[in-house]
Amino acid sequence: MNNDFVASPHDREIVAQLLGREPSGLFAVVVRDTIGLPVVIKNAPFLADGTPMPTLYWLCSPEALIEVSRLEAAGGVNEAEAEVDATALENAHRRYQAERDAYIPLDHVGPRPSGGVAGTRIGVKCLHAHYAWFLAGGDDPIGRWVAERLAKHDQVPSIDNSIDNSRLGKVAAIDIGTNSTNLLIVDRNGRTLERHVTVTRLGLGVDQTRNLLPEAIERTINCLSIYRSLLDQHDSPQLRIIASSASRDALNREEFFDQAEKVLGVRPELVSGEEEARLAYLGCTSHLVPDPNGHLIIDIGGGSTELIVGTTQLSQACSIDVGAVRMTERHLRHDPPQPEELLNAIGEVEDFFEDVLRTNPSMKHVRQIIGTAGTIVTIAAIEIGQQVFDANELHGFVLTRDAIEDVFRTLATESLVDRQHNPGLPPERADVIVGGCCVLVALMRSMGADELTVSTNNILDGVCAELLIN
């Protein structure tokens, strides 16, 4: 079996970069793009620790993953299942299972992979898995349906760099959050041209006053003016602006939106917690391979936290009013915070999460947790002592619960002056990072989770992904 799943050291390195993590088992590259980069890999039926691997063919090209994810987000799983003959699909599952099982030794004893494409015997579980098999030459009607749909909308992934498209079809997104105001500009192929995070603290005091403070509005408008200049430098790409928790809570948000529209030429869009969660899911999973058997995305913002469950696509999403700024303002009155303040903050998050679990009990039992946004990315940067921010080093990093608890204990017992000297902690986040830690610690404890995978992609990536297909 090993001879069929041997990748060169170079291929292993490239695939690890594409997946955002080290591959867990043996594999071989079976489909490459026009410049030789891996598009599809063929997995051995067992991981290194003996865990069965039901997915024989795995899509690893970022471009292909993005395009198929967009198709799934638009309801492609249900649409494909409705349009493809059920008997033909069932037969495809049998062929896939037979091909995979042929690599299992006859004398194998113990658990073994089951099902067909993506581990299921009926229906469609994951368009990515079907498309990967089809690209590898498999007779897969769902994979063929995906290929036809992508071709129909001129979305067949291509990374042929012979044509310079850098000035064509750019899109941009601005996320106006409680703690920071962020910008992403990408080209028509989804490649990042500009990404900026600016702590503007728009939501300062909103939890108590239900109004945006004049100085907070001024800071944010000044930031938006700088972003307007960057947009102009990129030929004024199509732009969507979203405003989230602080704006949802503020009674004077329209006054702020008027000023923002005057600066940017586009009015901010007030998004619900559920819409925020949907966009965060789309962005967060764009360059990671989430576990198709179930994953939870935790997006901790300044004023709210989005909790999103998916399998092969988003299945549940909710937003709770806890975040780095809100927890700090509500509970952490002393410097450093007193133990009872930390316990109260953690307890409030746990209470919110208990309410969530009453209606979404499966959230506690997902196989994979993915964390995104400023608090979680910062905790990871502190854990590795990152002197200069490097998103590539953090993306896909596995952050253990022990490490999270250790960072929390360190930061929570330091004064603000001392806390600012931790490598990986931007000074402008030092006053609210403990509040963000309280949210993450509470969630990890409540779920009894051992680890999470960090994604440096976020809601901005989701917004841009949708702009590219609209």
Order of alpha helices (4+ residues) and beta strands (2+ residues): alpha-beta-beta-beta-alpha-alpha-alpha-alpha-alpha-beta-beta-beta-alpha-alpha-beta-alpha-alpha-beta-alpha-beta-beta-beta-alpha-alpha-beta-alpha-alpha-beta-alpha-alpha-alpha-beta-alpha
